[in-house]
Structures are given as structure tokens and as C-alpha cells.
Amino acid sequence: MPRKLRLLLLPVVFFLLLAASLYLGSDHLSHQIWLLVENGYYGALKGASGVPSGVSSEELPITWDAKPTPNTPTSTVPVPVPLNVGGATPTPTATILNGTVLDSYVKAILDPAVTDLPRLECPALNTTRYDPLLKNIIPDHETNSGQIDYFFALDLRNCLPLLPRLLGSIVEAIRFLGPERCALSIVEGNSPDGTGEVLAALQQAFLDELPGLAHYYFYQHSLLDPAEGERIRRLAELRNLALQPLVSNLTGHVSQNTTILFLNDVAACTEDILELALQRRQLGADMTCAMDWTYVGLDPTFYDVWIAHTINGDSFFEVPADGNWNSAWNLFWNEPTTRQRYAGHLPFQVFSCWNGATAISAAPLLEGLRFRSADTKKGECEQGEPQLFCKDLWFRGYNKIAVVPSVHLEYSNEAAEKIKKLKGYTGDLVRDKKEEENKIEWAGPPDKVKCMPTWDSQFWRPWNETLIQEEKGTRGETEGGA
């Protein structure tokens, strides 16, 4: 073959290989790209030299080079890029699933006995443990009367392989809690893998199989792309979209006692979801979070380190200015009480968390709280929207935020199986725990919280910076006007 012809064919072959890898590639690639975007610390899994200590380059996931985003800790690491960047306007959903494949996904979500599609294996639900969740949240209501006690919210992108496990667990939870007491809101964005098609098909499926939920399933497709423009602001908008039906469509059906169960695209068992709801109720907490993990080598690393802060205001593990995660094994190194409770699988109070899945009181949302980005014009520390959400919870008096360390999550079926074997399934970890052991002596906020706009720029700020200024400014205006 002439050399010129070979040179011309090389780009074509490369493009076809790339397209095939994206179309047929692992769910690990798709979830890493989107979840690293969503959680706000692009590429921070690498150490100062570009590779975590003790991990060979062959063990690392595929990385994507791009310009760093100023709002996130990037330091010395490249930035993963969502699949739809490059100037093209994303289409609502590419049709790639034929009827048989689409039907198999819907059946797998609705019926845990269907095992045609791979999913994380989960234990049978201990219904006795979660019976307290069946009690009406408003005691004087003998019948439900259209009251929504549990509102499930998700933002999903390109996570087709996870849907049988993730949505299957949510459906099982809804069946257990009572479909007439639940609502499900999903926002999907830019998913050429068929995720959107499955989510749309569930509308009719719920009508047939779960009529109590059919009118409370809210599915939206969004073209918002966090890779374009102000990323944290767009992520906040996506989270608010998922919560929109709570405040716009369900007026009169939700109350301050309603629990919001907001999940990332994680491989979660039904018991993981219900445990967060149960602990929120038993602890009297305003928000409870799981522990989420990622595998970049042989050992797992706690994932949400940019968002999660202990009750002393520091990160869950120390990340030095060069951005390496060599201390990821040393969780809660400067918070001994938290460290002890974590080791004993007992809930512990934190300043902020998200960690893959959370149970939140609907009260602050009904009072007007929303996800947002930092008010940089007033000098507010640049941080992720879940941390700002927790900060605003504290400021509004919702100061009972806790992590439930018996719930361990990962972002693919395969890695979730590994983390469950290593850390334990939720049911096994809580089996011998008494409710009294879980009780938390709630404390006030720390004076200061570590701000990490980038790994090489870390400093401490008052936990309520800019918010206290707004409060003083409002009071001054009121007094001046009087």
C-alpha cells in the first residue's frame, strides 16, 4: 500500500477505534468522566508525579487532557473532559437501543429476579430493620391522603450499565415504602449510550407495574453542560432541576417532614438507600451521607474529598499543595472522635458531605434553599455546590449533618462488588448495632473551614463568610430605613 494512502487511512482507523471504544467501552470510563466533573476535583486522583504512590501507570484509568478549570483543585493534574465537548450542540438522546435491548433494561430495573444484565449482587432486604420508615411521618394521618414522604432525586449521564442496579434498588425501596408515598425525579443530560431512552420508557412501565408512582415520576432531559461556562453554577442548576418537582409540582403533597433521597450514579443496594433514610430519622438529622470510594489502583480511595469536611472544618484526609493523595489511607488524622466512630461504623457529625448519596430534610428546600455557586464578587471561597449547600444549611439553623459509615458506595458494578467485599455490606455492619450507640452529641460549627479552590492554594476562612455580611447588611438596611 502506498505510504500516502497509509497516512490518509491512519486518522480514519483511529477515529473508528475511538468511536468503538466510546460506544462499547467500560462503564468505568463514562462514570469517571462525568462523576469527576460532577464532584468538582478533576483528575485529583493522581499524585505529584502524575501517579498515586504505589500505583503503576498501567493500573490507572484512561485520562483526558484539557485546560484546567479555575474553580477546581487541579494543581499538577490534567482535566478529564466530558464526551460532548468540542462545540457540537448535544442532541436530546441518540437512539442506539433496539426494542429488545430497551425492554431488557426496563425489565431488569423492575424485577430483581431478571439477571440477563450484570449488576452488583445485593442481599435480601431486612424488612424488619426498616419497618420504622413505614410509619406515617405525620402521626395524626390515619391514611396517606396523597402525602409524599420520600422524594428520590437523581442527575444521570451516560450510565446505562448502572441502571439495573441503581434504579432497581430505588424501585425496590419504593415498593417497600409504598409507591403512593414516593416520588421520583430524574434529570438526564447528554447520554448517547441510551440512558435517556430507558428513563423515558420507565414512564409507561411505572404506569403498568407501579401505578401509585406513575403520576409522581418526573423525567427531564437537560442540555446543560457543566464543561461549558461556569461549571459549579451549572452543576447547581442541574441539582435544582432534579428538585424542581418537589417545590413546583407537589405543593400540598410534601411537608417539612418529607425526606429527599438524592443519589449520584452509584451502584447502591436497597439497604444502602433505606439506611440513610433510617439514620436521618433516628438521629433527628437534617442530612445524612454515605461514604463513596474510587479505585485508581489496587486499594480504594475516599472519593469526595473536595466536598466533605469534618466537624473541625478540615478535609477527610490531608491533601498537600502538590495535590498528591498519598495520605488518603489516613482518614480523620486530626479528628480522633470522628476517627473512632468511623472505625466502629457509627454515624459521626461533619460540617459538609455528599459522598455519592444523601438523605436530606425537605424543610430547608420548602423554605427556599437551593444549590448555588460561590459568590466570588463578595470574596466567598470557591467550592463545590454540595459544600455550599451544607454551609447554607448551617446558616439556616439546620446543623445536624452526619455521615453514615456503614454505607459504602462505588461508581461501577464491578468496583462496588470489590468495595462491599472489603468494607462490608450495610446490613452486616449494622446488624449488632443498637440505636443508642448511634446517637450523636451534636456540636456547633467550627470557627473556620479549610478553603481549597486549588490544591496548591489552601487556607482557612470563617465558616459563615459572606453570609454573616449579608445578614449584617440586611439588618443595617432595615435599621436605617426605620
Residue pairs with C-beta under 8 A, 6 or more apart in sequence:
22 29
22 83
23 96
23 193
26 412
27 159
27 160
27 161
27 162
27 412
27 413
28 61
28 411
28 412
28 414
28 415
29 61
29 62
30 83
30 157
30 158
30 159
30 193
31 158
31 159
31 162
31 265
31 411
31 412
32 61
32 62
32 80
32 294
32 411
33 64
33 80
33 81
33 82
33 83
33 158
34 82
34 157
34 158
34 159
34 265
35 264
35 265
35 411
36 42
36 43
36 80
37 80
37 82
37 226
37 227
37 231
37 235
38 155
38 226
38 235
38 264
39 264
39 303
39 304
39 306
39 307
39 354
39 384
40 71
40 72
40 231
40 232
40 235
40 306
40 307
40 384
40 385
41 72
41 73
41 305
41 306
42 68
42 69
42 72
42 74
42 77
42 78
42 79
42 80
43 63
43 74
43 77
43 78
43 79
43 80
44 73
44 74
44 75
44 77
44 305
44 306
44 319
44 323
44 325
44 455
45 52
45 60
45 77
45 294
45 296
45 301
45 325
46 52
46 60
46 76
46 77
46 296
46 323
46 324
46 325
47 53
47 322
47 323
47 324
47 325
47 326
48 76
48 322
48 323
48 324
49 324
50 76
50 77
51 57
51 60
52 296
52 297
52 301
52 324
52 325
52 326
52 328
53 324
53 326
54 297
55 296
55 297
55 298
56 297
59 296
59 297
59 298
60 296
60 297
61 296
63 78
63 80
64 78
64 79
64 80
64 81
65 78
65 79
65 81
66 78
66 79
66 80
66 81
66 85
67 79
68 74
68 79
69 79
69 231
70 382
70 453
70 454
71 230
71 231
71 232
71 373
71 374
71 382
71 453
72 231
72 306
72 453
72 454
73 306
73 319
73 323
73 452
73 453
73 454
73 455
74 323
74 454
74 455
75 321
75 322
75 323
75 454
75 455
75 456
76 322
76 323
77 323
81 227
82 157
82 190
82 225
82 226
82 227
83 158
83 190
83 192
84 90
84 190
84 192
84 225
84 227
85 225
85 227
85 228
89 223
90 189
90 190
90 223
90 225
91 192
92 196
92 221
92 223
93 188
93 191
93 192
93 194
93 195
93 196
93 197
93 200
93 221
94 192
94 194
95 194
95 197
96 192
96 193
96 194
96 197
97 105
97 194
97 197
97 198
101 194
102 194
102 197
102 198
102 201
104 114
104 116
104 117
105 117
105 160
105 163
105 164
105 194
105 198
105 201
106 198
106 201
106 202
106 205
107 114
107 116
108 114
108 116
108 117
108 119
108 163
108 164
108 168
109 163
109 164
109 167
109 168
109 171
109 198
109 202
109 205
110 168
110 171
110 205
110 209
112 168
112 172
114 164
117 161
117 164
118 161
118 164
118 413
119 164
119 165
119 168
119 267
119 413
120 165
120 267
120 269
120 413
120 416
120 417
120 420
121 417
122 165
122 169
122 269
122 270
122 271
122 425
123 269
123 271
123 425
123 427
125 172
125 176
125 270
125 271
125 274
126 271
126 427
127 176
129 278
129 427
129 430
130 176
130 271
130 274
130 278
132 278
132 281
132 282
133 176
133 177
133 274
133 277
133 278
133 281
134 176
134 177
134 178
136 142
136 144
136 147
136 149
137 147
137 149
137 255
137 257
137 258
138 147
138 255
138 257
141 147
144 178
144 180
144 181
146 180
146 252
146 253
147 181
147 253
147 254
147 255
148 181
148 182
148 183
148 216
148 250
148 253
148 254
148 258
149 177
149 181
149 182
149 257
149 258
149 259
150 173
150 174
150 177
150 181
150 182
150 183
150 258
150 259
150 261
150 277
151 182
151 183
151 185
151 245
151 246
151 250
151 254
151 258
151 259
151 260
151 261
151 362
152 170
152 173
152 174
152 182
152 183
152 184
152 185
152 260
152 261
152 262
152 263
153 185
153 186
153 239
153 242
153 243
153 246
153 260
153 261
153 262
153 263
154 166
154 185
154 186
154 187
154 242
154 262
154 263
154 264
154 265
155 186
155 187
155 188
155 189
155 238
155 239
155 241
155 242
155 264
156 186
156 187
156 188
156 189
156 191
156 195
156 199
156 265
157 188
157 189
157 190
157 191
157 195
157 265
158 190
158 191
158 192
158 193
158 195
159 166
159 191
159 193
159 195
159 265
160 191
160 193
160 194
160 195
160 198
161 412
161 413
162 265
162 266
162 267
162 411
162 412
162 413
163 195
163 198
165 267
165 268
165 413
165 416
166 263
166 265
166 266
166 267
166 268
167 202
169 268
169 269
169 270
169 272
169 273
170 184
170 263
170 270
170 273
171 210
172 270
173 261
173 270
173 273
173 274
174 182
174 184
174 210
174 213
175 210
176 270
176 274
178 212
179 210
179 211
179 212
179 213
180 212
180 213
182 212
182 213
182 216
183 213
183 216
183 217
183 218
183 245
183 246
183 250
183 253
183 254
184 213
184 216
184 217
184 218
185 217
185 218
185 219
185 220
185 242
185 243
185 244
185 245
185 246
186 199
186 218
186 219
186 220
186 242
187 220
187 221
187 222
187 238
187 241
187 242
188 195
188 196
188 199
188 219
188 220
188 221
188 222
189 221
189 222
189 223
189 224
189 225
189 238
190 223
190 225
196 221
199 219
200 219
202 217
202 219
203 214
203 217
203 219
206 213
206 214
206 217
207 214
216 250
218 244
218 245
218 249
220 241
220 242
220 244
222 238
222 241
224 234
224 237
224 238
224 241
225 234
226 234
226 235
226 238
228 234
230 373
232 373
232 374
232 382
232 383
232 384
232 385
233 372
233 373
235 371
235 384
235 385
236 370
236 371
236 372
236 373
236 385
236 388
237 371
239 262
239 371
239 385
240 370
240 371
242 262
243 260
243 262
243 365
243 370
243 371
246 254
246 258
246 260
246 362
246 365
246 366
247 365
247 366
254 362
254 366
255 362
255 366
256 361
256 362
256 363
256 366
257 361
257 362
257 363
258 361
258 362
259 277
259 280
259 281
259 359
259 360
259 361
259 362
260 359
260 360
260 361
260 362
260 365
261 273
261 276
261 277
261 357
261 358
261 359
262 357
262 358
262 359
262 360
263 273
263 356
263 357
263 358
264 292
264 354
264 356
264 357
264 411
265 411
266 290
266 292
266 356
266 357
266 409
266 410
266 411
266 416
267 409
267 410
267 411
267 412
267 413
267 415
267 416
268 290
268 356
268 357
268 409
269 425
269 426
271 425
271 426
271 427
272 290
272 357
272 407
272 408
272 409
272 426
273 357
275 404
275 406
275 407
275 426
275 430
276 288
276 289
276 290
276 357
276 358
276 359
276 404
276 407
277 359
279 285
279 288
279 347
279 359
279 402
279 404
279 438
280 286
280 287
280 288
280 359
280 360
280 361
282 435
282 438
283 347
283 400
283 402
283 438
283 439
283 440
284 400
285 347
285 359
285 361
285 400
285 401
285 402
285 440
286 360
286 361
286 363
286 364
286 393
286 398
286 399
286 400
286 401
287 353
287 358
287 359
287 360
287 361
287 390
287 393
287 398
287 400
287 401
287 402
288 347
288 358
288 359
288 401
288 402
288 403
288 404
289 308
289 350
289 353
289 354
289 355
289 356
289 357
289 358
289 401
289 402
289 403
289 404
290 355
290 356
290 357
290 358
290 403
290 404
290 407
290 408
290 409
291 302
291 355
291 356
291 403
291 404
291 405
291 407
291 408
291 409
291 423
292 302
292 303
292 304
292 355
292 356
292 357
292 408
292 409
292 410
292 411
293 300
293 301
293 302
293 303
293 408
293 409
293 410
293 415
293 419
293 423
294 300
294 301
294 303
294 410
294 411
294 415
295 301
295 410
295 415
295 418
295 419
299 329
300 410
300 415
300 418
300 419
300 422
300 423
301 325
301 328
302 308
302 316
302 317
302 328
302 331
303 355
303 356
303 411
304 353
304 354
304 355
304 356
305 315
305 316
305 317
305 319
305 325
305 328
306 315
306 383
306 384
306 387
306 452
307 352
307 353
307 354
307 355
307 383
307 384
307 386
307 387
308 315
308 316
308 350
308 352
308 353
308 354
308 355
308 403
309 315
309 316
309 350
309 351
309 352
309 353
309 387
309 449
309 450
310 316
310 332
310 335
310 338
310 350
310 351
311 335
311 338
311 348
311 349
311 350
311 351
311 443
311 446
312 334
312 335
312 351
312 446
313 351
313 446
313 447
313 448
313 449
313 450
313 460
313 463
314 334
314 335
314 450
315 450
315 452
316 331
316 332
317 325
317 327
317 328
317 329
317 330
317 331
317 332
317 333
318 327
318 330
318 333
319 325
319 327
319 452
319 455
319 458
320 327
320 455
321 455
321 456
321 457
321 458
322 455
322 456
323 455
323 456
327 333
331 339
331 342
332 338
332 339
332 342
333 339
337 348
338 348
338 349
338 350
341 347
341 348
341 405
342 348
342 403
342 405
344 437
345 405
345 406
345 424
345 429
345 430
345 433
346 405
346 433
346 437
346 438
347 402
347 403
347 404
347 405
347 438
347 440
348 402
348 403
348 405
348 440
349 400
349 401
349 402
349 440
349 442
349 443
350 401
350 402
350 403
351 390
351 394
351 401
351 445
351 446
351 449
351 463
352 386
352 387
352 390
352 391
352 401
352 449
353 386
353 390
353 401
353 403
354 384
354 386
354 387
355 403
355 409
356 409
356 411
357 407
357 409
361 398
363 398
364 392
364 393
364 396
364 398
367 396
369 389
369 392
369 393
369 396
371 385
371 386
371 388
371 389
372 385
372 388
372 389
372 392
373 385
373 388
374 380
374 381
374 382
374 383
374 388
375 466
376 382
378 466
378 469
379 465
379 466
380 465
380 466
381 449
381 451
381 453
381 461
381 465
382 451
382 453
383 451
383 452
383 453
390 401
391 449
391 463
391 464
391 467
392 467
393 399
393 401
394 401
394 445
394 463
394 464
395 464
395 467
399 442
399 444
399 445
400 440
400 442
402 440
406 424
406 426
406 429
406 430
406 433
407 426
408 419
408 420
408 423
408 424
408 426
409 416
409 419
410 416
410 418
410 419
445 463
445 464
446 463
447 462
447 463
448 460
448 461
448 462
448 463
449 460
449 461
449 462
449 463
450 458
450 459
450 460
451 458
451 459
451 460
451 461
452 458
462 468
